C-alpha cells in the first residue's frame, strides 16, 4: 500500500519561521505600557533581529529582562521578543520554552494561544521529534478543541514514531465519526488505518478496514487483500468458515481442489448438505474438481454428500417439528435454510425469519445466513436489504458488506 503523508500547510510552517504577533494582548490589558528601559532594549533587539544578528538580539533581550521593577506586561512582551528571535534563529529549546510561558499567560488571547500550541507541536514535528509533536498536538486538541488538520498530523506523528496503537486509535475515531456523519472517509485515511492494523497484527480490524476500502474505493488490490485477511484470520469464528468460502467462490478466489472439498465438508457438517453439494458441483463446472490423482476421492465425497442431502430432505418435516419446540431459533434457522436449498424458498425463508424473531444466539450471523438464503433463492434485492441489517464491527458484518458489493456489481452489469 502507498501512504501519502500530508505536508505541513504554509500557514503552519510560517509559524516556525516568523515572529508571532508581538502586539497580541487582550483588550483587558490595553492600558499597559512598557517600561522605558525595557522598551529601549527591545527596540535594539528588534533592529538586531531585522539585521539577522541573532546573538546581539538575544543579548538585548537579556538586558531587557534584567531591568529591575519590571511589570508583568514587560515580562510578557520580553518573552514574545525572545520567542521571535528563537524562531528565526532556529533555537528550538528557547522557542519552546517561550511558547510554554506565553501559552500559560492569561494575557494571551485564545486565538493566539491556539496558534502557539499549533506552532509548538509543529516545530517538534519539523525537527522529527515525533513524541514531542504528538504530545503537542494532543495538548492542542485537549485545550482548544477538535481540529481535523491537527488530528491528521497527530496520526502521522504517532505513525512515524511507530506508535501504531495510538495512530490507529485516533485514525479509527476519525473514520467512525466520518461514517456516522454519512460522509466518505478518504482513501488515504483508510489506508493509514489498515497499515496500523497490519503492524499491530489486528486481523479483524484490518479486515473491516479493507471492507470499507473495497466498498468505497473498489479496486482489485483491496479485494485480494480483504480475501487474504479472511483466510488468514485465526480469530475468525468457526461458524463463519463456510461463509468465507462462499464469498471467496463468488469473487473467483476459490481455485484449489482442497478449497472446494473443505467448503463442501464444512457445509455438510453444519447440517447443510445440499449447500455442500452445490459447492462441489461448481467445482466440477469450473474444472477444478474431477481432474488428476484426487478425482476418485472427489467422486466418493460427492456421492457421500449427495446421500446426506437425500437423507436431510427426507427428514425436513421431522426437523421442523423438533426445532419448533426448541427454546431458541437456532435450530429452526438451519431447517429454514435447508428448505430453501431444496427449492422451497418461500417456506424456508419464512421459517428463517421466524427463527430470528424467536431469538438466536448471534443475530448478526443469523441475518447473514438469511441474506445468503435469499440470494440462493434469486431474491437479490431482498438479500442486499438483509445484508445491510448485519450490524457491528465484526466478521459477519464484513462478509455481509462484501456480499452487498458483489451483488450490486453483478446487478449493474
N, C-alpha and C positions, 0 to 999 in steps of 0.2 A: 504494500500500500504506500501511497505517497502523501505525506502530510505537508501542508503549506502553512508555515508559521507566519503570523501576522507581523508586518513591520510596524515599528512604533510610528504613529502619525506625526506629522510635522509639529503639531501643537504640543505634543508631549515631548518630543525631542528638543524643542526650543526651550523648554523649561530648564533643561540641563545646561544650556549654553548662554542664556541671557539672564540678567537680574530680574527677579520678581518685582512687582510694583513697590518701590521704596516708599511711596506715599500712601500705601493702603492702610488706613487707620479707620476705626469705626467712628460713626458720627458722634458718639458719646465722648470722644477724645479730641474733637476738632479744635478745642481751645488750647491744646498742648503746644508748647514752643520749645525748641531746642536750646539747651544751654549754649551761650555764645562760644565758649571754648570747645564744646563738643562739635558744634556746627562748623567751626573753623577747621578742625582736624578732619571731619567727614568731607568737607569740600575739597580738602587736599587729597583725601583718599579717592574721591571721585575723579579728580584730574589725573591722578596716577593710574587709575583703572582705565580711563579713556586712552591713556598712552600705553596701555598693556604692561605697565610697570607694577606687577602684582606684589612684588616684595615690598616696594615702597608703599603701595596702597594698604597692605596689611599692617605695616608699621604705623601708618597714620590712624588706622582703626584701633590699634593697641593704645596709641596715645589718647585717642578719644575715650577709650574705655577706662583709662587711668585718671580721668578728670574727677576730682572729689566733688561730692554733693550732687551726683547725677540723679535725675528723676527716673521713674520707671519708663517714661516716654523716651528719654535719652538712650537708655539701655536697649529699648526695643528697636529704635532706628539704627543704633550701632550694630545690632545683630543682623538687621536687614542688609546693611552695607557689607558686613563680614560675609554673609551668605552670597551676595552678588560677586564679591571678589573670588571666593572659593569656587563658585560655579564657573566663572570664566577661566580661572587658572587650572581647574580640574582637581582641586584639593577635595576629594570626596569626604574624607574624615571630618574636616572643618565644616563642609557644606551640610552634611547630615546632622552634625551637632547643632548647627544654626537652625536647620529645619525643625528639629525637635523642640528647641526653645520657642521658635515662632509659632509652631503649632499649638504649644501649650499655653501661649499668651492669650488672655481674654481680649486683647486689643486686635487680634487677627479676625477679620470678618469670616463668616462661614465659607464663602466662595473662595477666598484666598487660602483658607485652611485646606479646602479640598484640593486646590492646585498644589499646595505644599506637600500634602500626603501623596498625591499622584507623582509629583516630581521626585520625592524621596525614594519611592519604590522604583521609579523608572531609572534613576541613577544607579541603583543596585543592579537592576536588570541589564542595563547597558554595560556595566562592569562585569557581567556574568556571575555576580554574587546572587545566585538564584534563591538560596534560603532566605537571605535578607529581602530580596524582591518579593517573594511570596508573603513573608511576614508583613511587608509594607502594603501590599495590595489587600491582604486580609484586613489590615487595620483600616484602610480606606473604606472598605465595604461595611465594617462594623461601625465606624464613626460618622460616615457620610451617608451611606445607604447604597442600594443596588445601582450598578452601573455596568451595562453589558460589555463595554470595551475593557474595563478594569478586570472583569471576570475572565475574559478571554486571555488577557496577559497573565492573570493568576494561574490559569490552567497551564500555560506554557512554562511559567516559572517552576511549577511543580514537575512538569514532564521533563524539562531539561536537567533537573537535578535527580531524575529517575525516581521521584516520589510518585509512583503511578497510582497508588491508592488514593491520595488526595486529588490528583489530577482527574481521576475517574469520578471521584465523589462530586467535584464541582461541575465537571462536564455533564454528568448524568442529570444533575439537578437542572441545569440549563436546558438540556434536551427535553426533560419531562415537563418543564414549565412551558416550553415552546409548543409541545404537543397538546398540553392542557388548554392552551390558548388557541388551539386549532390552527396553528401555523406550521410552517415546514422548517425542520432543522436543516442547517446547511450540510452539504456532503462532507465538508472538512471537519465539522463538529462531530459527526457520526464516526468518521474515520479515526479521529483523535480518541474517542471513547473506545472504539474497537481495539486500537493499538494498546491502550492502557490495560484493557481486559485481557489481551493476549499476554502481556508482560506479567499480569497477575495470575495467569492460568485460570481465569474466571470463564470457564467454557459456557456456562449457562448465560452469563451476561453478554459474552461475545456473540453467542447465537442470536440473542434478542436484538442486539445492535445490527448485526448483518441482516436480520429480517427487516429492520427499518430501512437499511440501505437498499435492499432488494425491492422494497415497497416503493420508496420514493425516488430511487436512482437505479432503475433496473438495468444492470449490466451483467454479462455472463460471469465476470470475475466474482461478483458478490454472490451469485447463485452457487458457484463452485465452492466458495469459502463457507457459505452457510451450510451446504450439504456436508462438507467436511467436518464442520463443527458438530453437526447432528451425529455423524458416525462416530466421532472420537469423544463424545461427551460421556465420560464414565459415570456421571451423576444422573444420566437420563433414566427416568423410571422405566423399569422393565415392561410395564404395561403399555408404554408408548413405542416399543421397538417395532411393532407391526406398522404403526402409523409412519414411522421414519422410512421404513422400506417402501411404503406405498407412495409417499411424496417423492422419494428418490426415483421410483419407477416412472412416475408421471413426468419427472424432469429429465428422463433419459439417462439417469445416473446409475442405474442398476444394470451391470454389464457382465458380471461373472456368474457362472452356474451356481456357485456356493451361495450367492446372494438370493437368488430365486428359491433355492432349496430351503435356506434358513427362513425366509419370509413365509413360505408355504407351511413349513413345520410350525412356526410360531402361531400362525393363524389357526391351524388345526388344534394345537394345544390350548389355545384360548377358547375353543368351542365354536370356531367359525370355519369349519372345513370347506364350505363352498367358496369362501373368500380365498382360502389357500389354494383350492383347485383352480380358480380363475387366475391367480398369480402364476401358477405353473403353466397354464395354457398360454399366457402372454410370453413366458419364457420360450416356449416352443415356437410361437408365432414369430418372435424376434430372432430365432435361430440360435439362441444362447443355450437352450437345453436340447437334448436329443443328439448331441454330437460327441464324438470322442469316447474315451475309455469309461466315462461315467454315465453313458447313455442307458445301460441296462439298469443301473441303480435308480436312475431318474424315472424310468418306466415303472419300476416296482413302487417307488414312493407315490407316483401319480395314482397308481391303482389303489394303494392303501388309502390315500386321501379321498379318492372317489368313493370307496366303500364307506369311509367315515361320514362323507357327505350324505350318502343314501340313508345311513342309519340316523343321522341327525334330522333329516327331512321327515322320516317316519315317526320321530319322537317329538315333533314340534308341539302337538296338542298337549301331550303329557307334560312337556317342559313348561308350557304356558300356564297350565293349571298349578304346577308347583311354584312357579315364580309369583303367581297371583297371591299366594299365601305367605310369601316372604315379607319380612319387616321392612326391607328396603327395596328400591327398584333396580338394584344392580343386576340381579339375575334376569329380570324382565327386559332390561335393556338389550342383553345379548339374544334373548328369544326374539325380540323385535327385529334385531339386525339379521338374524337367520331367516326370518320370514321374507325380509327384503331380498336377501341373497338368493332365495329360491323363487323369486318372481312375484311374491305377494307384497308389493311395495306399500299399498295403502294400509293394509292391516299392520304390517311390520312397523311403519313409521308412526302409526297411531300408538302402538304399544311402547315404542321408544319414548315418545312424548309423555305418555302416562308414567313411565318409569322415572323420568326426570322430575315430574310433578310429585311423585310418591316420595322421592328423596333418594339420592345416590351418594356414594362415598366421595366422589370427586365430580362436581357438576361441570367443571371445565372439560374434563376428559369425556364425560357423557355427551356434552354438546358437540365436541369434536367428532365423536362416533356417529351422532345423529346427522351431522353435516356430511360425513363420508357416506352414510347410507343414502341420504337424499341425492348425493352426487351419483352413486351407483344406480339409483333409480331414474337417472336422467333429469332430475329436478335441479338444474344448475342454479337458477335464481334463488330458490329456497335454500340450497346448500350454502351459497355465499352469505345469505342473511343469517343463517345459523352459525356459520364460522365467525361472523362478526360479533356474536354474543359470547365467544370464548374469551373471557377477560383474564387479567393478571399479567404477571411478569414471569412467565414460565414456559416450558417446552410445549405444552398443549396449545397455549396462545400462539406461540411462534409457528407451529405446524399449521394451525388454522389460518394464520396470515399468509403462509406460503400457498395453501390451497386457494385462497382468495386470489392471490396473484396469478396462479396457474389457470384457474377457471376463467378469470377475466381476460387473460391473454389469449386463451383459446376462443372465447366467445367473440372477441374483437376481430378475429381473422376472417 
